[in-house]
Amino acid sequence: MEKIAVIGGGAAGMACAVLLARKGRAVTLLERGERLGRKLSATGNGQGNVTNVNMGAEYYFSDDNGKVARALSRFSASDTVAFLEDMGGIFLPDGRGRVYPAGRQASAVTDLLRREIARLNVNVVFGAQVSSLTYDGDFRLAWAGGQMRADAVVLAAGGKAAKNFGTDGSAYALAQGFGHTVTPLSPVLVQLRCDPKAVRGLKGIRADAALVLLRDGKEIYATRGDILFTESGLSGDAVFRASSYAQKGDKVVLDFLPDVDSGRIAAAAERGGMLCIVNNGLARVLAAHGRAEELCKRFELTVTGTLGFDYAQATRGGIPLKETDENLMSLKREGLFFAGEILNVDGMCGGYNLQWAFTSAFIAAEGL
Ligand SMILES: Cc1cc2nc3c(=O)[nH]c(=O)nc-3n(C[C@H](O)[C@H](O)[C@H](O)COP(=O)(O)OP(=O)(O)OC[C@H]3O[C@@H](n4cnc5c(N)ncnc54)[C@H](O)[C@@H]3O)c2cc1C
């Protein structure tokens, strides 16, 4: 029987192995670590934000959003929920469309997939960091202490973000060996570093704020949500969303009272200072920078960078979609498919990256 090797036991690789095994295909899942789905188990602050009911290519960055749209039309948010619920569990959206398992445990989502992989008798090889992938009539894969031949390969080895989960970017070389390129890589869904003077004294303070990102005075992106001041800058879900757009030198403008107009703040400040208007610690720092009652609606920070790949949730860049066909098969080597974050596709914060992992896994499995 035709042998298929899936490289990488993350969300995309596990889903692809399940879908292929259900079609009766002989699949070997190769994972460099000792467990499947370690990153999946850490997603959504441990709660597993697996997709989002507001789905569409407009939530993604890639070199071919038309292809992303067509892929999503073949396997979208409701398909992800159906795929997961078919194995067990209940998946529900929160008030902002983010879909989680009802038990709010990401590791339980991984367990669903692991259990299905075991039930389907998928051959899983741990400690198999594929370091060589070549073709001489069929594919040859090699890792320290092992090797195999395969008729087809799904490269689902992830990107460069969060290397403590086994993704250090080394797997791109496996595709480059067949002449694939890799678009410039950068960390996204990551804390922003800011001018240290601006954030001094604010570490640990949280707020629900409106955030506007400006470049050369022009608005690039605006959002509202959780902001957390850190040692070196800003975190929180609003900041993670903005990190998909931010560049060094951009300005972040925060409005800590987006629902209150300046006149009401000025009147309240005249009566009782900044007490009960914003967090006291924040008020002190704002006062050190100027008039607190004005700055609480327009606190400006300069982006000096990000915390980098090790702390990022996703990778911007990867193997271009333009180097694959509609089934995510390589245009350089027939029989080589891609799935997940290794491709040049990243989604906004809110379940979009796992949706891409599942969508691309489905597309590759169908293509095979
Ligand atoms: C902390 C954190 C929280 C996140 N939260 C969310 C969230 O809530 N919602 C969301 O949508 N996205 C979230 N993401 C992003 C999402 O987890 C990833 O985009 C997604 O897991 C990518 O799936 P993947 O299968 O392509 O890669 P990965 O899940 O990274 O899996 C790749 C696998 O390949 C293995 N591997 C690598 N190289 C090799 C090799 N040479 N040989 C064999 N195996 C190899 C790795 O060990 C790894 O197990 C989060 C990411 C992080 C880090």
The ligand as an SDF file (V2000), in Angstrom:
LIG
                    3D

 53 58  0  0  0  0  0  0  0  0999 V2000
    1.4790   29.8820   23.6550 C   0  0  0  0  0  0  0  0  0  0  0  0
    0.7020   29.7810   22.3670 C   0  0  0  0  0  0  0  0  0  0  0  0
   -0.6620   29.9770   22.3940 C   0  0  0  0  0  0  0  0  0  0  0  0
   -1.3970   29.9020   21.2000 C   0  0  0  0  0  0  0  0  0  0  0  0
   -2.7480   30.0640   21.2590 N   0  0  0  0  0  0  0  0  0  0  0  0
   -3.4830   29.9200   20.1250 C   0  0  0  0  0  0  0  0  0  0  0  0
   -4.9050   29.9460   20.1820 C   0  0  0  0  0  0  0  0  0  0  0  0
   -5.5170   30.0370   21.2480 O   0  0  0  0  0  0  0  0  0  0  0  0
   -5.5920   29.8370   19.0030 N   0  0  0  0  0  0  0  0  0  0  0  0
   -4.9450   29.6790   17.7910 C   0  0  0  0  0  0  0  0  0  0  0  0
   -5.6090   29.5970   16.7610 O   0  0  0  0  0  0  0  0  0  0  0  0
   -3.5980   29.6070   17.7300 N   0  0  0  0  0  0  0  0  0  0  0  0
   -2.8630   29.6930   18.8490 C   0  0  0  0  0  0  0  0  0  0  0  0
   -1.4990   29.5910   18.7830 N   0  0  0  0  0  0  0  0  0  0  0  0
   -0.8760   29.3080   17.4620 C   0  0  0  0  0  0  0  0  0  0  0  0
   -1.0790   27.8240   17.0850 C   0  0  0  0  0  0  0  0  0  0  0  0
   -0.8170   27.0230   18.2180 O   0  0  0  0  0  0  0  0  0  0  0  0
   -0.1540   27.3970   15.9410 C   0  0  0  0  0  0  0  0  0  0  0  0
   -0.3210   28.2680   14.8380 O   0  0  0  0  0  0  0  0  0  0  0  0
   -0.4580   25.9640   15.5170 C   0  0  0  0  0  0  0  0  0  0  0  0
   -0.2130   25.0850   16.5950 O   0  0  0  0  0  0  0  0  0  0  0  0
    0.3770   25.5640   14.3140 C   0  0  0  0  0  0  0  0  0  0  0  0
    0.1440   24.1950   14.0660 O   0  0  0  0  0  0  0  0  0  0  0  0
    1.2190   23.3360   13.2620 P   0  0  0  0  0  0  0  0  0  0  0  0
    0.7710   21.9210   13.3630 O   0  0  0  0  0  0  0  0  0  0  0  0
    1.4680   23.9260   11.9460 O   0  0  0  0  0  0  0  0  0  0  0  0
    2.5730   23.5120   14.0710 O   0  0  0  0  0  0  0  0  0  0  0  0
    2.9340   23.1160   15.5740 P   0  0  0  0  0  0  0  0  0  0  0  0
    1.7120   22.9860   16.4020 O   0  0  0  0  0  0  0  0  0  0  0  0
    3.9740   24.0840   15.9690 O   0  0  0  0  0  0  0  0  0  0  0  0
    3.5370   21.6560   15.4370 O   0  0  0  0  0  0  0  0  0  0  0  0
    4.6940   21.3800   14.7000 C   0  0  0  0  0  0  0  0  0  0  0  0
    5.2650   20.0750   15.2250 C   0  0  0  0  0  0  0  0  0  0  0  0
    6.3170   19.6400   14.3790 O   0  0  0  0  0  0  0  0  0  0  0  0
    7.3710   19.1310   15.1650 C   0  0  0  0  0  0  0  0  0  0  0  0
    8.5940   19.2410   14.3560 N   0  0  0  0  0  0  0  0  0  0  0  0
    9.2660   20.3720   14.0200 C   0  0  0  0  0  0  0  0  0  0  0  0
   10.2950   20.0710   13.2210 N   0  0  0  0  0  0  0  0  0  0  0  0
   10.2600   18.7270   13.0260 C   0  0  0  0  0  0  0  0  0  0  0  0
   11.0630   17.8320   12.2820 C   0  0  0  0  0  0  0  0  0  0  0  0
   12.1200   18.2480   11.5560 N   0  0  0  0  0  0  0  0  0  0  0  0
   10.7710   16.5030   12.3270 N   0  0  0  0  0  0  0  0  0  0  0  0
    9.7190   16.0500   13.0650 C   0  0  0  0  0  0  0  0  0  0  0  0
    8.9180   16.8650   13.7860 N   0  0  0  0  0  0  0  0  0  0  0  0
    9.1860   18.1900   13.7540 C   0  0  0  0  0  0  0  0  0  0  0  0
    7.3560   19.9790   16.4120 C   0  0  0  0  0  0  0  0  0  0  0  0
    7.9610   19.3320   17.4930 O   0  0  0  0  0  0  0  0  0  0  0  0
    5.8520   20.1940   16.6110 C   0  0  0  0  0  0  0  0  0  0  0  0
    5.2860   19.1970   17.4360 O   0  0  0  0  0  0  0  0  0  0  0  0
   -0.7420   29.6500   19.9550 C   0  0  0  0  0  0  0  0  0  0  0  0
    0.6420   29.4560   19.9550 C   0  0  0  0  0  0  0  0  0  0  0  0
    1.3680   29.5100   21.1420 C   0  0  0  0  0  0  0  0  0  0  0  0
    2.8400   29.2930   21.1130 C   0  0  0  0  0  0  0  0  0  0  0  0
  1  2  1  0
  2  3  1  0
  2 52  2  0
  3  4  2  0
  4  5  1  0
  4 50  1  0
  5  6  2  0
  6  7  1  0
  6 13  1  0
  7  8  2  0
  7  9  1  0
  9 10  1  0
 10 11  2  0
 10 12  1  0
 12 13  2  0
 13 14  1  0
 14 15  1  0
 14 50  1  0
 15 16  1  0
 16 17  1  0
 16 18  1  0
 18 19  1  0
 18 20  1  0
 20 21  1  0
 20 22  1  0
 22 23  1  0
 23 24  1  0
 24 25  2  0
 24 26  1  0
 24 27  1  0
 27 28  1  0
 28 29  2  0
 28 30  1  0
 28 31  1  0
 31 32  1  0
 32 33  1  0
 33 34  1  0
 33 48  1  0
 34 35  1  0
 35 36  1  0
 35 46  1  0
 36 37  1  0
 36 45  1  0
 37 38  2  0
 38 39  1  0
 39 40  1  0
 39 45  2  0
 40 41  1  0
 40 42  2  0
 42 43  1  0
 43 44  2  0
 44 45  1  0
 46 47  1  0
 46 48  1  0
 48 49  1  0
 50 51  2  0
 51 52  1  0
 52 53  1  0
M  END
$$$$
